């Protein structure tokens, strides 16, 4: 009998913990604000007719401003124009609150100032760019674009190791962290309590106690239900300098839409890790949620690792603008014998340049024989959809690998809505049967690869802070090709007959497509 009581108490405690969690409380407060906003509009319109006129005028002005924006993608414009039509009075105010894809002015200026300070420090041997131009002129054009607009240089002398899953990447992270002598920088969208973070955290605590410069950045929304409130203060008490990016507050404002989706770990400015792997147990399959969690990542050892240190410190400087950060104190990274050229880069929603999307468009346009893509989400704007279809039509073997067990069924339904158009153009699509495919890996003609954090969806390409590493040539591309072959061996091909959803399914996906650019 007492056992039953104990079980019920445990269930009640878990239920109360969920009800009063930050995630639920924040969601409820946001929902109440939305309801209040609509009630306010309708109530006031009963007492003051002129409010309708003001709201309508504001919607017209916002509509014209939206049409005038040359850099805004058509899908985003269409979604908002439909909203203005359906809600002519409230639409203008909603656009002011949620429509601008750039962060709030204060955040944008802080990041721009920090980037302006650190960008000149992203220097490399010009010989690396020259080597690439001689070896692969078309890839060198992409590299020049990234160098000038990220800005991010190409590096030689950096050894690259590719990881086909989170387990192998984590196994290499631990000794690299243990060997740190100067500094450790960690940036992650998700940190979750468990075995993975527990082991990393213990090393960080020990290194901070030994006097190393240890810093941690995590996204507040990504960790909203995973970490205790003010967890950064817990880390700071242990000597680990930390902050949670873009604190979630229950207020309707556009800056809450911009999240730090990067995954960066830099040791001594000499070794760097990046990829799709967050610091939580499902990413190393210690916790099973959606079957086998398939991910990818890379380890850079050499001068290119300093580029990720630069990206991290620029982001840190934006949060602490008065702090004096001397990037030169990082010890120089000695060149390592390698056959690969590396170009780490970051993308941000504040720079008015969709670097990650343009890199993907570049890889699609330069593909001549093969283009293999791993992505957990496939939510395409017209530019990317047209480019992928055209590549297949001109004879490129385009293959897209997607999850077999999705983490978000509604988003997967939206992903599937793009399948028929791609399949009819000749694109091959595969479902990863064992579980959830979270890797963000691209391979173009076995010449160029991209491994990083960038998904093929609106949030990654327009709203999030992201990062990736472009790899030009070298044996590491053989490892990536082998991983694609291993993935395909565990996949089922998707055919047009698998995409039939009926009238209601088609209507549902159409609504999702309409809403996708607004989210």
Secondary structure, 3 states (H helix, E strand, C coil): CHHHHHHHHHHHHHHHHHHCCHHHHHHHHHHHHHHHHHHHHHHHHHHCHHHHHHHHHHHHHHHHHHHHCCCCCHHHHHHHHHHHHHCCCCHHHHHHHHCCCCCCHHHHHHHHHHHHHHHCCCCCCHHHHHHHHHHCHHHHHHHHHHHHHCCCCCECCCEEEEECCHHHHHHHHHHHHHCCCCEEEEEECCECCCHHHHHHHHHHHHHHHCCCEEEEEEECCCCCCCCCCCHHHHHHHCCCEEEEECCCCCCCCHHHHCCECCCEEEECCCEEEEECCCECHHHHCCCCCCEEEECCEEEEECCHHHHHHHHHHHHHHHHCCCCCCCHHHCCCCCCCCCCCEEEEEEECCCCCCCHHHHHHHHHHHHCCCEEEEECCCECCCHHHHHHHHHHHHCCCEEEEEEECCCCCHHHHHHHHCCHHHHHHHCCEEEEECCEEECCCEEEECCCEEEEECCCECHHHHHHCEEEEEEEECCCHHHHHHHHHHHHHHCEEECCHHHHCCHHHHHHHHHHHHHHHCCC
